[in-house]
Amino acid sequence: MARINKISITLCALLFTSLSITPLSHASEQARSSASQKSHQAKGTDRKKKTSSNKSKTTAKNTSKKKTSTLKSKAPVQSKRTSSSSKTASTRRTHSAALKTASAKMVQKCTVRKGHKKKCVTEEMKPLTIADAHKVRVQKAQKTAMNKLMGQIGKPYRWGGTSPRTGFDCSGLVYYAYKDLVKFRIPRTANEMYHLRDARAVDRGELQSGDLVFFRTRGRGTADHVGVYVGNGKFIQSPRTGRDIQITSLSEDYWANHYVGARRVMTPKTIR
């Protein structure tokens, strides 16, 4: 009996220990499983955070790339537009310039004769340079002087005269023709005109319309008589008392023998 009691006691003790151990083991296993689940959840959340952050970074990169690509795509369009507009403006300018030059170059000249039809010819006109412009100004002044002089032909010589109402002497006629056309003061005697600093000496073979021609007829001073060259070897003058203003040839013996020189008062620097 005593053995039976010992055996029963030992069995009871074993059962109690087994029963007490199994719940603890179950609890520890549950705790371990819960800890592992928590660690897995934490890792999952970390992974999710990392993936979400990576995704946000990639989306930000993609958006930045898209923006740069759109900007790059827009820039060529704008440059193309500006280049096309500049090209059109340049073509318009060249076209208008070509039209202007074409219209300026072509000039129509017409001639009319009695009993014949009017004939018109188109000619090319060269662009006017600065030298040509000065030449035109001088020619205009020369024409004005010639018109004033030609208007006095037939009027009587008058010593000391400077007016169309009273008549002219030789230097008075020149004074009347040039006093309003040149910048300097025209002297009143032929000798002073010959020595004028603002006038340029001219050879006889290079005479032009409007040049002053000088003579020494009385043996006083360098020059005592003056006329105005009108072209074709002729000059206009107011010769002496009893004679009218007239056009005379330089090749006549008297004037050829008494000729002393010529001066040019009509130049681009001297005309007004």
C-alpha positions in Angstrom: 0.0 0.0 0.0 2.8 2.2 0.8 4.3 1.6 -2.6 0.9 2.2 -4.3 0.6 5.5 -2.5 4.1 6.6 -3.6 3.4 5.7 -7.1 0.1 7.6 -7.1 1.8 10.6 -5.6 4.5 10.5 -8.2 1.9 10.2 -11.0 0.0 13.1 -9.6 3.1 15.1 -9.4 4.0 14.3 -13.0 0.5 15.2 -14.2 0.6 18.5 -12.3 4.0 19.4 -13.7 2.9 18.5 -17.2 -0.2 20.5 -16.9 1.6 23.4 -15.5 4.4 23.3 -18.1 2.1 23.0 -21.2 0.2 26.3 -20.6 3.5 28.0 -20.0 4.9 26.6 -23.2 1.8 27.6 -25.0 2.0 31.1 -23.5 5.6 31.4 -24.5 4.8 30.1 -28.0 2.0 32.6 -28.3 4.2 35.4 -27.1 6.9 34.4 -29.5 4.3 34.2 -32.3 2.9 37.6 -31.4 6.4 39.1 -31.2 7.2 37.6 -34.6 4.0 38.9 -36.0 4.7 42.3 -34.6 8.2 42.3 -36.0 6.8 41.1 -39.4 4.2 43.9 -39.2 6.9 46.4 -38.3 9.1 45.2 -41.2 6.1 45.3 -43.5 5.3 48.9 -42.5 8.9 49.9 -42.9 9.0 48.2 -46.3 5.7 50.0 -47.2 7.2 53.3 -46.0 10.3 52.7 -48.0 8.4 51.7 -51.1 6.1 54.7 -50.8 9.0 57.0 -50.3 10.8 55.4 -53.3 7.6 55.7 -55.3 7.2 59.4 -54.3 10.9 60.0 -55.3 10.4 58.3 -58.6 7.2 60.2 -59.3 8.9 63.4 -58.4 11.8 62.5 -60.7 9.4 61.6 -63.4 7.4 64.8 -63.0 10.6 66.9 -63.1 11.7 65.0 -66.2 8.3 65.7 -67.8 8.6 69.4 -66.9 12.1 69.6 -68.4 11.0 67.7 -71.5 8.0 70.0 -71.9 10.1 73.1 -71.4 12.6 71.7 -73.9 9.8 70.9 -76.3 8.3 74.4 -75.9 11.6 76.2 -76.3 12.2 75.0 -79.9 8.7 75.9 -80.8 9.2 79.4 -79.5 12.6 79.6 -81.3 11.0 78.3 -84.4 8.3 80.9 -84.2 10.8 83.7 -83.6 13.0 82.5 -86.4 10.0 82.2 -88.7 8.9 85.7 -87.8 12.4 87.1 -88.3 12.6 85.4 -91.6 9.3 86.8 -92.8 10.3 90.3 -91.6 13.6 90.0 -93.4 11.9 88.8 -96.6 9.4 91.7 -96.4 12.3 94.2 -96.0 14.3 92.8 -98.8 11.2 92.7 -101.0 10.3 96.3 -100.2 13.9 97.4 -100.7 14.0 95.6 -104.0 10.8 97.3 -105.1 12.2 100.7 -104.0 15.4 100.2 -105.9 13.6 98.9 -108.9 11.2 101.9 -108.9 14.2 104.3 -108.4 16.3 102.8 -111.1 13.8 102.8 -113.9 13.0 106.3 -115.3 10.8 107.0 -118.3 11.8 109.7 -120.8 9.5 110.9 -123.5 10.2 113.1 -126.6 7.5 114.9 -128.5 7.8 116.2 -132.1 5.3 118.0 -134.2 3.4 115.7 -136.5 4.9 112.6 -134.8 3.7 110.3 -132.0 5.2 110.7 -128.5 8.1 108.3 -128.0 8.9 107.1 -124.5 12.0 105.2 -123.5 12.7 103.7 -120.0 16.3 104.1 -118.8 18.2 103.0 -115.8 19.0 105.7 -113.3 22.1 105.2 -111.1 21.9 106.0 -107.4 22.9 109.5 -106.5 26.2 109.7 -104.6 27.5 112.6 -102.4 29.7 113.9 -105.2 26.7 113.8 -107.6 24.5 115.6 -105.1 27.1 118.4 -104.8 27.3 118.5 -108.5 23.6 118.9 -108.8 23.6 121.8 -106.3 26.4 123.6 -108.2 24.6 123.0 -111.5 21.4 124.5 -110.1 23.2 127.6 -108.8 24.9 128.0 -112.2 21.6 127.7 -114.0 20.2 130.4 -111.7 23.1 132.7 -112.4 22.8 132.1 -116.2 19.1 133.0 -116.1 19.8 136.2 -114.3 22.6 137.1 -116.8 20.7 136.2 -119.9 17.8 138.3 -118.8 20.1 141.4 -119.0 21.1 141.0 -122.7 20.5 144.1 -124.7 20.5 146.5 -121.7 23.0 149.4 -121.9 26.4 149.7 -120.2 26.4 152.0 -117.3 29.5 152.8 -115.3 29.1 151.8 -111.6 25.7 150.3 -112.4 24.5 147.2 -110.5 20.8 147.1 -111.1 18.6 146.0 -114.1 16.7 149.3 -113.8 19.8 151.4 -114.5 22.2 149.1 -116.3 25.5 147.5 -115.4 29.2 147.9 -115.9 31.3 144.7 -116.3 31.9 144.0 -112.6 28.4 145.2 -111.6 26.9 142.6 -113.9 28.9 139.8 -112.2 28.0 141.2 -108.7 24.3 141.1 -109.6 24.4 137.5 -110.9 26.3 136.0 -107.9 25.7 138.1 -104.8 22.8 135.9 -103.5 24.2 132.5 -104.6 27.6 132.3 -102.8 28.5 132.5 -99.1 31.2 135.1 -99.4 31.0 138.8 -100.4 31.5 139.6 -104.1 33.9 142.5 -104.7 32.9 145.5 -106.9 36.0 145.7 -109.2 37.4 143.3 -111.7 40.9 143.4 -110.2 39.5 142.5 -106.7 37.5 139.6 -108.2 40.6 138.3 -110.0 42.5 138.2 -106.6 39.6 136.7 -104.7 40.8 134.1 -102.2 37.5 132.1 -102.3 37.7 131.7 -106.1 39.8 129.0 -107.7 42.1 129.5 -110.7 40.9 127.6 -113.8 42.8 126.8 -117.1 41.3 128.0 -120.3 40.8 124.4 -121.5 38.8 123.5 -118.4 36.3 126.4 -118.4 32.7 125.7 -117.3 29.5 127.6 -117.5 29.6 130.3 -114.7 33.4 130.7 -114.5 34.6 134.3 -114.5 37.0 135.3 -117.4 39.3 138.3 -117.0 41.0 140.6 -119.4 43.6 143.5 -119.2 42.5 146.1 -121.7 43.9 149.4 -120.3 47.1 148.3 -118.8 46.0 149.0 -115.2 46.4 146.3 -112.5 46.3 142.6 -113.3 42.8 142.7 -114.7 40.5 145.6 -115.5 37.6 143.8 -117.3 35.5 140.7 -116.4 32.9 138.6 -118.1 31.1 135.2 -117.4 31.7 132.1 -119.4 28.5 130.6 -120.9 29.9 127.6 -122.8 30.9 126.8 -126.3 33.9 129.2 -126.2 31.7 132.3 -125.5 31.2 134.7 -122.6 28.6 137.4 -121.6 29.8 140.9 -120.8 29.0 144.5 -120.5 31.8 145.9 -122.7 31.9 149.7 -122.5 30.0 152.9 -122.8 27.8 153.0 -125.8 27.6 149.2 -126.0 24.9 146.9 -124.7 25.3 143.7 -122.7 26.1 140.9 -125.2 27.6 137.5 -125.8 31.1 137.5 -127.3 33.5 134.7 -128.5 36.7 134.2 -126.6 38.4 133.4 -129.9 38.1 136.9 -131.2 41.5 138.4 -131.7 41.0 141.4 -129.4 39.7 139.3 -126.4 42.2 136.4 -127.1 45.1 138.9 -126.9 43.9 140.6 -123.7 42.9 137.4 -121.9 44.7 137.0 -118.5 42.9 134.1 -116.7 39.8 132.6 -115.2 38.4 132.0 -111.7 35.7 129.6 -110.5 33.4 131.0 -107.8 30.7 128.3 -107.9 31.9 125.2 -106.0 30.1 122.9 -103.4 31.9 124.8 -100.6 31.1 128.3 -101.8 27.4 128.1 -102.9 24.7 128.6 -100.4 
